[in-house]
C-alpha cells in the first residue's frame, strides 16, 4: 500500500502558493507516495489540473466554519495518513493535525495545539530565512535539506485562454492588496505606468487583480488610455494570471499574492514594499527579481507582519516616498 502525506495550509493565497515549495520537495524525495493538500476555499483554483496531487481538501471558513471543520476531520481520519504536515499556526489547522490519526503529525511550536503533535519545530520570523526555508524545516528529518522553489502548473486551457494577450510585448501590474498599507498609492501606479509606456512605445500593460480590485485597475487603465493599459482584474483565473505573468517583460507587484504567483512561474518581478519589509522572509524568488522600498529610515516601519487597513501614523510615508526612479532606472 502506498504511503500517504497530507500538507495543511489554510492561510491566504500567497501562503498557499509558497506551500507548493514543500509539495515539490516531497514529490522529489517520495515520488511513489500519495500527496494530498488541504487549503481554504478560494485557493482551489491554484491547483486545477495539478499533475501530482492526489486529493485536494477545501475548508469553507466563511459559512458553517465549525461544521466544515469537523467534516474535514472525519474525511482525514479515514485516510490514516503516514505524515500530516501543518504549515499553519492557528487553532483550526492544529485541531485537524492533532486529531488526524496521522502516524506522524508535524507543525510549528506557535500553533496553540502543538503540544499534541508528535513533532514540532520552532518558528522564527526575521532571522534572514525565507518562508519556504522555515516550512522546509518541518520535513528536514524526512526529505533532507534540499529546498525546492514554489511551482504552479497552468493547464493547456489556461495558456490558451491568455494567448490572445501575448501578441506583442507587455508588462503586468498588480496594484491591489488585501491590506491598505501594503498597497502602493494609485497615483504612483499611474505615474509608473505612464513612464513605462513613454519609454517603450510598443509595450502594453495588463492590470491584474481580484474582482474586488477591478475599480482600482479601471481607474488606472482610464488614466493611461485603455488601448495601452488594459484592465484584466477579475477576468482571469489565478492560473491564467500566472501563465500571463510568465512571459511578461516585467511584473510590478506589491508585497502580496501576485508576487508569489510570479515566483511560482519564475517570472521576472519587481516587488514594492510599503509598510512591510523583505526581511520578514516572504520576498520574490524568481531568478530575475527586485525588491523596492523607501530609502528613508522610519521608526514606525515595519508596522506589522501583514499590514493594516490604514496607516497607523496617518502619513503613509513608507509608500509615498518610493520614487519611480527607484523602480525603473
DRENDO-240829 format. One record per atom (N, C-alpha, C): residue in one letter; x, y, z; atom name; residue number from 1. Coordinates in steps of 0.1 Angstrom, whole numbers, m for minus. Each point is the difference from the previous one (the first is absolute). Layout:
BEGIN
- a X Y Z CA NUM
...
//
This chain:
BEGIN
- x 8 m12 0 N 1
- x m8 12 0 CA 1
- x 9 13 0 C 1
- x m4 9 m8 N 2
- x 8 13 m1 CA 2
- x m1 7 13 C 2
- x 11 7 4 N 3
- x 0 9 11 CA 3
- x m7 13 m4 C 3
- x m5 7 10 N 4
- x m8 12 m3 CA 4
- x 4 11 9 C 4
- x 1 12 m6 N 5
- x 4 12 6 CA 5
- x m11 11 m2 C 5
- x m3 7 11 N 6
- x m10 11 m1 CA 6
- x 8 13 4 C 6
- x m1 10 m8 N 7
- x 5 13 3 CA 7
- x m11 10 3 C 7
- x 0 7 10 N 8
- x m11 10 4 CA 8
- x 6 14 0 C 8
- x m7 8 m8 N 9
- x 3 15 m1 CA 9
- x m13 7 m3 C 9
- x m7 5 11 N 10
- x m13 6 m2 CA 10
- x 0 15 1 C 10
- x 12 6 m2 N 11
- x 1 15 0 CA 11
- x m3 6 m14 C 11
- x 5 12 m2 N 12
- x m4 7 m12 CA 12
- x 7 m6 m13 C 12
- x m4 6 m11 N 13
- x 5 m5 m13 CA 13
- x 15 m1 m1 C 13
- x 7 11 4 N 14
- x 15 0 m1 CA 14
- x 6 m12 8 C 14
- x m6 m2 12 N 15
- x 5 m11 8 CA 15
- x m2 m14 m7 C 15
- x m12 m1 m6 N 16
- x m3 m13 m7 CA 16
- x 10 m2 m12 C 16
- x 4 11 m6 N 17
- x 10 m1 m11 CA 17
- x 14 m4 5 C 17
- x 4 6 11 N 18
- x 12 m3 6 CA 18
- x 1 m15 5 C 18
- x m12 m5 4 N 19
- x m1 m14 5 CA 19
- x 4 m10 m12 C 19
- x m1 5 m12 N 20
- x 4 m9 m11 CA 20
- x 14 m4 0 C 20
- x 9 9 6 N 21
- x 14 m4 2 CA 21
- x 1 m13 7 C 21
- x m7 m1 11 N 22
- x 0 m13 8 CA 22
- x m5 m12 m8 C 22
- x m11 3 m8 N 23
- x m5 m11 m8 CA 23
- x 10 m5 m10 C 23
- x 7 10 m7 N 24
- x 11 m4 m9 CA 24
- x 11 m8 6 C 24
- x 4 4 12 N 25
- x 10 m7 8 CA 25
- x m4 m14 3 C 25
- x m12 m2 5 N 26
- x m5 m13 3 CA 26
- x m1 m9 m12 C 26
- x m5 6 m11 N 27
- x m2 m8 m12 CA 27
- x 14 m5 m5 C 27
- x 10 8 1 N 28
- x 14 m4 m5 CA 28
- x 5 m11 9 C 28
- x m2 1 13 N 29
- x 5 m10 10 CA 29
- x m8 m12 0 C 29
- x m13 1 m2 N 30
- x m9 m12 1 CA 30
- x m9 m1 m12 C 30
- x 5 m3 m12 N 31
- x m8 0 m12 CA 31
- x m11 m10 0 C 31
- x 0 m10 9 N 32
- x m10 m10 0 CA 32
- x m10 2 11 C 32
- x 1 10 8 N 33
- x m10 3 10 CA 33
- x m12 7 m6 C 33
- x m11 m2 7 N 34
- x m12 9 m3 CA 34
- x 2 13 8 C 34
- x m1 11 m7 N 35
- x 1 13 7 CA 35
- x m13 7 m2 C 35
- x m6 4 12 N 36
- x m13 8 0 CA 36
- x 2 13 6 C 36
- x m9 9 m2 N 37
- x 1 14 5 CA 37
- x m13 5 5 C 37
- x 0 7 11 N 38
- x m11 7 6 CA 38
- x 2 15 0 C 38
- x m10 7 m7 N 39
- x 1 15 m1 CA 39
- x m13 6 4 C 39
- x m1 13 1 N 40
- x m12 7 2 CA 40
- x m7 3 m13 C 40
- x m14 1 1 N 41
- x m8 2 m12 CA 41
- x 5 14 m6 C 41
- x 1 0 m13 N 42
- x 4 12 m8 CA 42
- x 14 m3 m6 C 42
- x 7 m9 6 N 43
- x 14 m3 m6 CA 43
- x 0 m13 m8 C 43
- x m12 m7 m2 N 44
- x 0 m12 m7 CA 44
- x 4 1 m15 C 44
- x m3 12 m5 N 45
- x 4 3 m14 CA 45
- x 14 m1 m3 C 45
- x 9 2 10 N 46
- x 14 m2 m2 CA 46
- x 4 m14 m4 C 46
- x m8 m10 3 N 47
- x 4 m14 m1 CA 47
- x m8 m7 m11 C 47
- x m8 7 m8 N 48
- x m7 m7 m11 CA 48
- x 9 m7 m9 C 48
- x m2 m13 m2 N 49
- x 9 m7 m9 CA 49
- x 14 m3 5 C 49
- x 2 2 13 N 50
- x 13 m2 5 CA 50
- x 5 m15 m3 C 50
- x 12 m1 m4 N 51
- x 4 m13 m6 CA 51
- x 3 m11 10 C 51
- x 3 3 13 N 52
- x 3 m11 9 CA 52
- x m8 0 13 C 52
- x m8 10 3 N 53
- x m9 0 12 CA 53
- x m10 m11 m2 C 53
- x m2 m8 10 N 54
- x m10 m11 m1 CA 54
- x m14 6 4 C 54
- x 0 7 11 N 55
- x m13 5 5 CA 55
- x 2 14 6 C 55
- x m10 9 m3 N 56
- x 0 13 5 CA 56
- x m12 2 10 C 56
- x 3 3 12 N 57
- x m11 3 10 CA 57
- x m2 16 0 C 57
- x m12 4 1 N 58
- x m3 14 0 CA 58
- x m8 4 13 C 58
- x 5 8 8 N 59
- x m7 4 12 CA 59
- x m7 13 m2 C 59
- x m14 0 0 N 60
- x m8 11 m1 CA 60
- x m1 7 14 C 60
- x 7 12 1 N 61
- x 1 6 13 CA 61
- x m11 11 3 C 61
- x m6 5 m11 N 62
- x m9 11 1 CA 62
- x m15 m4 3 C 62
- x m3 m13 m3 N 63
- x m13 m5 3 CA 63
- x 1 m14 7 C 63
- x m7 m1 11 N 64
- x 0 m12 8 CA 64
- x 14 m5 3 C 64
- x 8 9 5 N 65
- x 15 m3 1 CA 65
- x 2 m12 9 C 65
- x m6 m1 11 N 66
- x 3 m11 9 CA 66
- x m6 m13 m5 C 66
- x m12 0 m6 N 67
- x m5 m12 m6 CA 67
- x 9 m5 m11 C 67
- x 5 9 m8 N 68
- x 9 m4 m11 CA 68
- x 13 m5 6 C 68
- x 5 5 11 N 69
- x 12 m4 6 CA 69
- x m1 m15 5 C 69
- x m11 m3 6 N 70
- x m2 m13 5 CA 70
- x m2 m10 m11 C 70
- x m7 4 m11 N 71
- x m2 m8 m12 CA 71
- x 14 m4 m6 C 71
- x 9 10 m1 N 72
- x 13 m2 m5 CA 72
- x 8 m10 9 C 72
- x m2 2 13 N 73
- x 8 m9 9 CA 73
- x m5 m15 m2 C 73
- x m12 m2 m2 N 74
- x m5 m14 m2 CA 74
- x 6 m6 m13 C 74
- x 0 9 m10 N 75
- x 6 m5 m13 CA 75
- x 15 m3 1 C 75
- x 7 9 8 N 76
- x 14 m2 1 CA 76
- x 3 m13 9 C 76
- x m8 m2 10 N 77
- x 3 m11 9 CA 77
- x m2 m14 m8 C 77
- x m9 0 m9 N 78
- x m2 m12 m8 CA 78
- x 12 m4 m8 C 78
- x 8 10 m4 N 79
- x 12 m3 m8 CA 79
- x 12 m6 8 C 79
- x 0 3 13 N 80
- x 11 m5 8 CA 80
- x 14 3 m6 C 80
- x 2 13 m1 N 81
- x 13 5 m7 CA 81
- x 12 m5 8 C 81
- x 11 m2 m8 N 82
- x 13 m3 6 CA 82
- x 6 13 6 C 82
- x m2 11 m7 N 83
- x 6 13 5 CA 83
- x m11 11 m3 C 83
- x m2 7 11 N 84
- x m9 12 m2 CA 84
- x 9 12 4 C 84
- x 2 9 m10 N 85
- x 9 11 1 CA 85
- x m8 13 0 C 85
- x 0 7 11 N 86
- x m8 13 1 CA 86
- x 9 12 0 C 86
- x m2 8 m11 N 87
- x 7 12 m1 CA 87
- x m6 12 6 C 87
- x m12 m2 5 N 88
- x m8 12 6 CA 88
- x 3 0 15 C 88
- x m2 12 6 N 89
- x 3 2 14 CA 89
- x m13 4 8 C 89
- x m11 m5 m4 N 90
- x m13 4 7 CA 90
- x m7 m13 4 C 90
- x m10 2 9 N 91
- x m6 m11 7 CA 91
- x m8 m10 m9 C 91
- x m7 6 m10 N 92
- x m8 m9 m9 CA 92
- x 9 m11 m7 C 92
- x 11 5 m6 N 93
- x 9 m10 m6 CA 93
- x 7 m9 10 C 93
- x 2 6 12 N 94
- x 6 m8 11 CA 94
- x m9 m11 4 C 94
- x m13 3 1 N 95
- x m10 m10 3 CA 95
- x 0 m12 m10 C 95
- x 0 4 m13 N 96
- x 0 m10 m10 CA 96
- x 12 m9 0 C 96
- x 12 6 3 N 97
- x 12 m7 1 CA 97
- x 1 m10 12 C 97
- x m4 6 12 N 98
- x 2 m7 12 CA 98
- x m9 m13 1 C 98
- x m12 2 m6 N 99
- x m10 m11 0 CA 99
- x m2 m7 m13 C 99
- x 10 0 m9 N 100
- x m1 m5 m13 CA 100
- x 2 m15 m1 C 100
- x 5 m6 11 N 101
- x 4 m14 0 CA 101
- x 12 m3 m8 C 101
- x 7 11 m4 N 102
- x 12 m2 m7 CA 102
- x 11 m7 8 C 102
- x 8 m8 m6 N 103
- x 11 m7 7 CA 103
- x 10 10 5 C 103
- x 3 10 m8 N 104
- x 8 11 5 CA 104
- x m7 13 m3 C 104
- x 0 9 10 N 105
- x m6 13 m2 CA 105
- x 10 10 3 C 105
- x 2 10 m10 N 106
- x 11 9 1 CA 106
- x m6 14 m2 C 106
- x 5 10 8 N 107
- x m4 14 m1 CA 107
- x 10 9 7 C 107
- x m4 13 0 N 108
- x 8 10 7 CA 108
- x m4 1 15 C 108
- x 10 4 8 N 109
- x m3 2 14 CA 109
- x m10 11 3 C 109
- x m2 9 m9 N 110
- x m9 11 2 CA 110
- x m14 m4 m1 C 110
- x m3 m12 m5 N 111
- x m14 m4 m1 CA 111
- x m4 m4 14 C 111
- x m12 5 4 N 112
- x m5 m2 14 CA 112
- x m2 m14 4 C 112
- x m1 m9 m10 N 113
- x m1 m15 3 CA 113
- x 13 m8 m3 C 113
- x 11 7 m1 N 114
- x 12 m6 m4 CA 114
- x 5 m11 10 C 114
- x m5 2 13 N 115
- x 4 m10 10 CA 115
- x m5 m14 m3 C 115
- x m10 0 m8 N 116
- x m7 m13 m4 CA 116
- x 6 m6 m13 C 116
- x 10 7 m6 N 117
- x 6 m5 m12 CA 117
- x 11 m10 4 C 117
- x 4 m9 m9 N 118
- x 11 m9 3 CA 118
- x 13 7 m2 C 118
- x 0 10 m8 N 119
- x 13 8 m3 CA 119
- x m4 15 m2 C 119
- x 7 8 7 N 120
- x m2 15 m2 CA 120
- x 13 7 m2 C 120
- x m1 10 m9 N 121
- x 12 8 m4 CA 121
- x m1 14 4 C 121
- x 10 6 5 N 122
- x 0 14 4 CA 122
- x m2 9 m12 C 122
- x m9 10 1 N 123
- x m3 9 m11 CA 123
- x 5 14 4 C 123
- x 9 5 m9 N 124
- x 6 13 3 CA 124
- x 0 8 m13 C 124
- x m6 12 1 N 125
- x 0 10 m11 CA 125
- x 10 11 3 C 125
- x 8 4 m11 N 126
- x 9 10 2 CA 126
- x 14 m5 2 C 126
- x 3 m13 m2 N 127
- x 13 m5 2 CA 127
- x 8 m1 m14 C 127
- x m6 6 m10 N 128
- x 7 0 m13 CA 128
- x m4 m11 m10 C 128
- x m8 m10 5 N 129
- x m5 m11 m8 CA 129
- x m13 4 m7 C 129
- x m1 m6 m12 N 130
- x m13 1 m7 CA 130
- x m10 m9 6 C 130
- x m13 3 m2 N 131
- x m11 m9 5 CA 131
- x 2 m14 m6 C 131
- x 4 m2 m12 N 132
- x 1 m13 m5 CA 132
- x 11 m8 8 C 132
- x 10 7 5 N 133
- x 10 m7 8 CA 133
- x m5 m4 14 C 133
- x m8 9 5 N 134
- x m7 m3 13 CA 134
- x m9 m12 m1 C 134
- x m8 0 m11 N 135
- x m9 m11 m3 CA 135
- x 8 m13 m2 C 135
- x 11 1 m7 N 136
- x 8 m12 m3 CA 136
- x 6 m7 12 C 136
- x 2 8 11 N 137
- x 6 m5 12 CA 137
- x m10 m11 6 C 137
- x m13 2 m3 N 138
- x m9 m10 5 CA 138
- x 3 m14 m5 C 138
- x 6 m1 m11 N 139
- x 2 m14 m6 CA 139
- x 15 m3 m3 C 139
- x 9 7 7 N 140
- x 14 m3 m2 CA 140
- x 3 m14 4 C 140
- x m7 m5 10 N 141
- x 3 m14 5 CA 141
- x m5 m10 m10 C 141
- x m9 4 m9 N 142
- x m6 m9 m10 CA 142
- x 7 2 m13 C 142
- x 2 12 m5 N 143
- x 3 3 m13 CA 143
- x 14 6 m2 C 143
- x 7 3 11 N 144
- x 13 6 m1 CA 144
- x 0 15 m1 C 144
- x 11 6 m4 N 145
- x 2 14 0 CA 145
- x m2 7 m13 C 145
- x m3 m8 m11 N 146
- x m2 6 m13 CA 146
- x m14 7 m1 C 146
- x 0 13 m2 N 147
- x m12 8 m1 CA 147
- x m4 2 m14 C 147
- x m13 m2 m3 N 148
- x m5 3 m14 CA 148
- x m6 13 0 C 148
- x m1 6 m12 N 149
- x m7 13 m2 CA 149
- x m15 m3 m2 C 149
- x m9 10 4 N 150
- x m14 m2 m3 CA 150
- x m3 m2 m15 C 150
- x m10 m8 m3 N 151
- x m3 m2 m14 CA 151
- x m15 m3 m2 C 151
- x m6 7 m10 N 152
- x m13 m2 m4 CA 152
- x 0 m6 m14 C 152
- x m12 m6 m4 N 153
- x m1 m7 m12 CA 153
- x m12 4 m8 C 153
- x 1 12 m7 N 154
- x m11 4 m9 CA 154
- x m3 m11 m10 C 154
- x m12 m3 m3 N 155
- x m4 m11 m10 CA 155
- x 1 6 m14 C 155
- x m1 m9 m10 N 156
- x 0 4 m14 CA 156
- x m12 10 m2 C 156
- x m11 m3 7 N 157
- x m12 9 m2 CA 157
- x 3 14 6 C 157
- x 7 1 11 N 158
- x 4 13 6 CA 158
- x 9 7 m10 C 158
- x 9 m6 m6 N 159
- x 10 6 m9 CA 159
- x m8 5 m13 C 159
- x m9 m8 m4 N 160
- x m8 4 m12 CA 160
- x m8 12 3 C 160
- x m6 1 12 N 161
- x m9 11 4 CA 161
- x 8 13 m1 C 161
- x 13 1 3 N 162
- x 7 12 0 CA 162
- x 9 3 m12 C 162
- x m1 m10 m9 N 163
- x 9 2 m12 CA 163
- x m3 12 m8 C 163
- x m12 5 0 N 164
- x m4 12 m8 CA 164
- x 6 12 5 C 164
- x 5 0 13 N 165
- x 6 11 6 CA 165
- x 15 1 m2 C 165
- x 5 m10 m6 N 166
- x 15 m2 m2 CA 166
- x 5 3 m14 C 166
- x m8 8 m7 N 167
- x 4 2 m14 CA 167
- x 10 11 m2 C 167
- x 3 7 11 N 168
- x 10 11 0 CA 168
- x 7 0 13 C 168
- x 10 9 1 N 169
- x 7 1 13 CA 169
- x m9 6 11 C 169
- x 2 m4 12 N 170
- x m9 4 11 CA 170
- x 6 m1 13 C 170
- x m4 9 9 N 171
- x 3 m1 15 CA 171
- x m13 m3 7 C 171
- x 1 m5 12 N 172
- x m12 m2 8 CA 172
- x 2 8 13 C 172
- x m12 5 5 N 173
- x 0 7 13 CA 173
- x m11 m5 8 C 173
- x 3 m2 13 N 174
- x m11 m4 9 CA 174
- x 0 10 11 C 174
- x m8 11 m1 N 175
- x 1 11 9 CA 175
- x m7 m1 13 C 175
- x m8 m11 2 N 176
- x m8 m1 12 CA 176
- x 6 m9 11 C 176
- x m7 m1 11 N 177
- x 4 m8 11 CA 177
- x m12 m1 10 C 177
- x 0 m10 8 N 178
- x m10 m1 10 CA 178
- x 2 11 11 C 178
- x 13 3 2 N 179
- x 3 10 10 CA 179
- x 4 13 m6 C 179
- x m6 11 6 N 180
- x 3 14 m5 CA 180
- x 14 3 1 C 180
- x 7 m3 11 N 181
- x 14 4 2 CA 181
- x 10 m9 m8 C 181
- x m5 m10 m7 N 182
- x 8 m7 m9 CA 182
- x m1 5 m15 C 182
- x m10 10 m1 N 183
- x m3 4 m14 CA 183
- x 6 13 m3 C 183
- x 9 0 m10 N 184
- x 6 13 m5 CA 184
- x m11 8 m6 C 184
- x 0 13 3 N 185
- x m11 9 m4 CA 185
- x m4 0 m15 C 185
- x m13 2 m2 N 186
- x m5 0 m14 CA 186
- x 7 10 m9 C 186
- x 2 12 4 N 187
- x 6 10 m8 CA 187
- x 14 m3 m4 C 187
- x 7 m8 9 N 188
- x 14 m4 m4 CA 188
- x 0 m12 m10 C 188
- x m10 m8 1 N 189
- x m2 m11 m10 CA 189
- x m2 7 m14 C 189
- x m8 10 0 N 190
- x m3 7 m13 CA 190
- x 13 6 m5 C 190
- x 8 6 9 N 191
- x 12 6 m4 CA 191
- x 10 m10 m6 C 191
- x 1 m12 7 N 192
- x 8 m10 m5 CA 192
- x m4 m5 m14 C 192
- x m13 m3 m1 N 193
- x m5 m5 m13 CA 193
- x 2 10 m11 C 193
- x m1 13 3 N 194
- x 2 11 m10 CA 194
- x 15 m1 m4 C 194
- x 9 m1 9 N 195
- x 14 0 m3 CA 195
- x 4 m12 m8 C 195
- x m6 m12 3 N 196
- x 3 m12 m8 CA 196
- x m5 2 m15 C 196
- x m12 4 m1 N 197
- x m5 2 m14 CA 197
- x 7 11 m8 C 197
- x 5 10 7 N 198
- x 8 10 m6 CA 198
- x 13 m5 m5 C 198
- x 7 m8 8 N 199
- x 13 m6 m4 CA 199
- x m2 m10 m10 C 199
- x m10 m8 1 N 200
- x m2 m11 m10 CA 200
- x m13 2 m7 C 200
- x 1 6 m12 N 201
- x m12 4 m7 CA 201
- x m9 m12 m5 C 201
- x 6 m12 m1 N 202
- x m8 m11 m5 CA 202
- x m4 m9 12 C 202
- x 3 3 12 N 203
- x m3 m9 11 CA 203
- x m14 2 5 C 203
- x m7 m11 2 N 204
- x m13 1 7 CA 204
- x 2 m3 15 C 204
- x m10 5 7 N 205
- x 0 m3 15 CA 205
- x m13 m7 3 C 205
- x 1 m12 6 N 206
- x m12 m7 5 CA 206
- x m1 2 15 C 206
- x m12 4 4 N 207
- x m3 2 15 CA 207
- x m7 m13 5 C 207
- x 6 m6 10 N 208
- x m5 m12 6 CA 208
- x m5 2 14 C 208
- x m9 m8 4 N 209
- x m5 0 14 CA 209
- x m13 m8 1 C 209
- x m4 0 13 N 210
- x m13 m7 3 CA 210
- x m12 9 m4 C 210
- x m12 m6 0 N 211
- x m12 7 m4 CA 211
- x m1 13 8 C 211
- x 3 0 13 N 212
- x m2 12 8 CA 212
- x 10 11 m4 C 212
- x 10 m3 m7 N 213
- x 10 10 m4 CA 213
- x m3 6 m14 C 213
- x m11 m5 m6 N 214
- x m3 5 m13 CA 214
- x m2 15 m1 C 214
- x m7 6 9 N 215
- x m1 15 m1 CA 215
- x 13 7 1 C 215
- x 9 m4 8 N 216
- x 14 6 1 CA 216
- x 6 m1 m13 C 216
- x 0 m12 m6 N 217
- x 7 m2 m13 CA 217
- x m7 7 m11 C 217
- x m13 2 1 N 218
- x m7 7 m11 CA 218
- x 4 15 0 C 218
- x 2 6 12 N 219
- x 4 14 1 CA 219
- x 14 2 m6 C 219
- x 9 m10 3 N 220
- x 13 1 m5 CA 220
- x 0 m1 m15 C 220
- x m8 m10 m5 N 221
- x m1 m2 m15 CA 221
- x m5 12 m7 C 221
- x m10 7 5 N 222
- x m6 12 m6 CA 222
- x 10 11 0 C 222
- x 8 1 11 N 223
- x 9 11 1 CA 223
- x 11 m1 m11 C 223
- x 4 m12 m3 N 224
- x 10 m3 m10 CA 224
- x m5 0 m15 C 224
- x m13 m4 m1 N 225
- x m5 m3 m13 CA 225
- x m2 m15 m2 C 225
- x m13 m4 m2 N 226
- x m3 m15 1 CA 226
- x 7 m7 m12 C 226
- x 5 6 m10 N 227
- x 6 m7 m11 CA 227
- x 15 m3 4 C 227
- x 5 6 10 N 228
- x 14 m3 5 CA 228
- x 1 m7 13 C 228
- x m10 2 8 N 229
- x 0 m5 14 CA 229
- x m14 m7 2 C 229
- x 0 m14 0 N 230
- x m12 m8 m2 CA 230
- x m3 m6 14 C 230
- x m12 2 4 N 231
- x m5 m5 13 CA 231
- x m5 m15 m1 C 231
- x 8 m9 6 N 232
- x m4 m14 0 CA 232
- x m4 m5 14 C 232
- x m1 9 9 N 233
- x m3 m3 14 CA 233
- x m14 m7 1 C 233
- x 0 m12 6 N 234
- x m13 m7 1 CA 234
- x m4 m8 m12 C 234
- x 8 1 m10 N 235
- x m3 m7 m13 CA 235
- x 8 m12 m2 C 235
- x 11 m2 7 N 236
- x 8 m12 m2 CA 236
- x 0 m8 13 C 236
- x 2 m13 m1 N 237
- x 1 m8 11 CA 237
- x 15 1 6 C 237
- x 2 m5 11 N 238
- x 13 0 6 CA 238
- x 11 m6 m9 C 238
- x m3 m12 m6 N 239
- x 9 m6 m8 CA 239
- x 2 7 m14 C 239
- x m11 6 m5 N 240
- x 1 8 m12 CA 240
- x 9 12 3 C 240
- x m2 6 11 N 241
- x 9 12 4 CA 241
- x 15 m5 1 C 241
- x 2 m11 6 N 242
- x 14 m5 1 CA 242
- x 6 m3 m14 C 242
- x m8 m5 m9 N 243
- x 5 m3 m13 CA 243
- x 3 13 m8 C 243
- x m8 10 2 N 244
- x 2 13 m6 CA 244
- x 13 6 5 C 244
- x 2 0 13 N 245
- x 11 6 7 CA 245
- x 13 m7 m5 C 245
- x 0 m12 m3 N 246
- x 12 m8 m4 CA 246
- x 7 6 m11 C 246
- x m7 5 m10 N 247
- x 7 6 m12 CA 247
- x 1 15 m1 C 247
- x m4 6 11 N 248
- x 0 15 1 CA 248
- x 15 5 0 C 248
- x 2 12 m5 N 249
- x 14 5 1 CA 249
- x 3 4 14 C 249
- x m10 4 8 N 250
- x 1 2 14 CA 250
- x m13 0 6 C 250
- x m1 m5 13 N 251
- x m12 0 8 CA 251
- x 2 9 12 C 251
- x m8 11 1 N 252
- x 1 9 11 CA 252
- x m11 m3 10 C 252
- x 4 m2 13 N 253
- x m10 m5 10 CA 253
- x 3 6 13 C 253
- x m10 0 9 N 254
- x 2 3 14 CA 254
- x 5 m13 7 C 254
- x 3 1 13 N 255
- x 3 m11 8 CA 255
- x m13 m7 3 C 255
- x m4 m8 m10 N 256
- x m13 m7 0 CA 256
- x 0 m12 m8 C 256
- x m12 m7 m2 N 257
- x m1 m13 m7 CA 257
- x 6 1 m14 C 257
- x m2 10 m8 N 258
- x 5 0 m14 CA 258
- x 16 m2 0 C 258
- x 7 5 10 N 259
- x 14 m2 1 CA 259
- x 3 m15 1 C 259
- x m8 m7 7 N 260
- x 3 m15 1 CA 260
- x m5 m7 m12 C 260
- x m10 5 m7 N 261
- x m4 m5 m13 CA 261
- x 12 0 m10 C 261
- x 7 12 0 N 262
- x 11 2 m8 CA 262
- x 12 m10 3 C 262
- x 2 m1 13 N 263
- x 11 m10 5 CA 263
- x m3 m14 m4 C 263
- x m13 m4 0 N 264
- x m4 m13 m3 CA 264
- x 3 m4 m15 C 264
- x 1 11 m9 N 265
- x 2 m2 m14 CA 265
- x 14 4 m4 C 265
- x 9 4 10 N 266
- x 13 5 m2 CA 266
- x m1 12 m10 C 266
- x m10 8 2 N 267
- x m3 12 m9 CA 267
- x 8 12 6 C 267
- x 4 9 m9 N 268
- x 7 12 5 CA 268
- x m9 8 9 C 268
- x 5 6 11 N 269
- x m9 6 9 CA 269
- x 7 12 7 C 269
- x m7 11 2 N 270
- x 5 11 8 CA 270
- x m11 2 11 C 270
- x 4 m3 13 N 271
- x m9 1 11 CA 271
- x 2 13 8 C 271
- x m11 7 2 N 272
- x 0 13 7 CA 272
- x m4 m3 15 C 272
- x 8 4 9 N 273
- x m3 m2 14 CA 273
- x m3 14 6 C 273
- x m11 1 7 N 274
- x m4 12 7 CA 274
- x 2 m2 15 C 274
- x m10 m5 7 N 275
- x 1 m1 14 CA 275
- x 7 m12 5 C 275
- x 1 m10 m8 N 276
- x 7 m13 3 CA 276
- x 14 1 m6 C 276
- x 8 m10 4 N 277
- x 14 0 m4 CA 277
- x 4 m14 m6 C 277
- x 9 m1 m9 N 278
- x 4 m13 m6 CA 278
- x 6 m9 11 C 278
- x 6 6 11 N 279
- x 6 m8 10 CA 279
- x m9 m10 7 C 279
- x m13 3 m1 N 280
- x m10 m10 6 CA 280
- x 1 m14 m6 C 280
- x 5 0 m13 N 281
- x 2 m13 m6 CA 281
- x m10 m4 m10 C 281
- x m7 9 m6 N 282
- x m11 m3 m9 CA 282
- x 3 6 m14 C 282
- x 13 3 m3 N 283
- x 3 7 m12 CA 283
- x m1 m9 m13 C 283
- x 3 7 m11 N 284
- x m1 m7 m13 CA 284
- x 11 m10 m2 C 284
- x m2 m11 m7 N 285
- x 10 m11 m1 CA 285
- x 4 m2 m15 C 285
- x m6 8 m9 N 286
- x 4 m2 m14 CA 286
- x 15 4 m2 C 286
- x 5 m6 m11 N 287
- x 14 2 m3 CA 287
- x 2 15 m3 C 287
- x m9 6 m7 N 288
- x 0 15 m3 CA 288
- x m10 6 9 C 288
- x 5 5 12 N 289
- x m9 6 9 CA 289
- x 7 12 7 C 289
- x m8 9 4 N 290
- x 5 13 6 CA 290
- x m10 4 11 C 290
- x 5 4 11 N 291
- x m9 6 11 CA 291
- x 3 15 1 C 291
- x m10 7 2 N 292
- x 1 15 1 CA 292
- x m7 4 13 C 292
- x 7 9 8 N 293
- x m6 5 12 CA 293
- x 5 14 2 C 293
- x m6 7 9 N 294
- x 4 14 3 CA 294
- x 15 1 4 C 294
- x 7 11 m3 N 295
- x 13 2 4 CA 295
- x 1 7 14 C 295
- x m12 5 4 N 296
- x m1 7 13 CA 296
- x 0 m10 12 C 296
- x 7 4 10 N 297
- x 0 m8 13 CA 297
- x m12 5 8 C 297
- x m10 m9 2 N 298
- x m12 3 7 CA 298
- x m2 m8 12 C 298
- x m2 6 12 N 299
- x m1 m7 12 CA 299
- x m13 m8 1 C 299
- x m9 3 m9 N 300
- x m13 m7 0 CA 300
- x m1 m12 m9 C 300
- x 11 m2 m8 N 301
- x 0 m11 m10 CA 301
- x 10 m11 4 C 301
- x m4 m12 m1 N 302
- x m13 m5 m4 CA 302
- x m10 1 12 C 302
- x m13 2 m4 N 303
- x m10 2 10 CA 303
- x m8 m12 2 C 303
- x 4 m11 m6 N 304
- x m7 m13 2 CA 304
- x 4 m10 m11 C 304
- x m3 m13 3 N 305
- x 4 m10 m9 CA 305
- x m9 0 m13 C 305
- x m13 3 2 N 306
- x m9 m1 m12 CA 306
- x m4 14 m5 C 306
- x 1 10 8 N 307
- x m5 13 m4 CA 307
- x m13 4 8 C 307
- x m5 11 m4 N 308
- x m12 6 7 CA 308
- x m10 6 m10 C 308
- x m12 2 5 N 309
- x m10 6 m9 CA 309
- x 2 15 m2 C 309
- x 9 6 7 N 310
- x 4 14 m1 CA 310
- x 14 2 6 C 310
- x 7 10 m4 N 311
- x 13 3 7 CA 311
- x m2 4 14 C 311
- x 6 m7 10 N 312
- x m2 3 14 CA 312
- x 5 14 3 C 312
- x 9 6 m7 N 313
- x 6 13 3 CA 313
- x m8 11 m9 C 313
- x m7 m4 m9 N 314
- x m8 9 m8 CA 314
- x 7 7 m12 C 314
- x 13 m4 m2 N 315
- x 8 7 m11 CA 315
- x 3 m9 m11 C 315
- x 2 m12 2 N 316
- x 3 m11 m10 CA 316
- x 13 4 m8 C 316
- x 9 5 7 N 317
- x 13 4 m7 CA 317
- x 7 m12 m5 C 317
- x m1 m11 6 N 318
- x 7 m12 m5 CA 318
- x m4 m3 m15 C 318
- x m12 3 m4 N 319
- x m4 m2 m14 CA 319
- x 2 12 m8 C 319
- x m4 12 5 N 320
- x 1 12 m8 CA 320
- x 14 5 m4 C 320
- x 10 m5 8 N 321
- x 14 4 m2 CA 321
- x 7 m8 m10 C 321
- x m7 m11 m5 N 322
- x 6 m8 m10 CA 322
- x m2 7 m14 C 322
- x 11 2 m7 N 323
- x 0 7 m13 CA 323
- x 0 m9 m12 C 323
- x m5 5 m11 N 324
- x 1 m8 m12 CA 324
- x 14 m4 m4 C 324
- x 9 9 3 N 325
- x 14 m3 m3 CA 325
- x 6 m11 8 C 325
- x m6 m3 12 N 326
- x 4 m11 8 CA 326
- x m4 m13 m7 C 326
- x m11 0 m8 N 327
- x m5 m12 m6 CA 327
- x 5 m3 m14 C 327
- x 1 11 m8 N 328
- x 6 m2 m13 CA 328
- x 10 11 m2 C 328
- x 12 m3 m5 N 329
- x 11 9 m1 CA 329
- x 4 2 m15 C 329
//
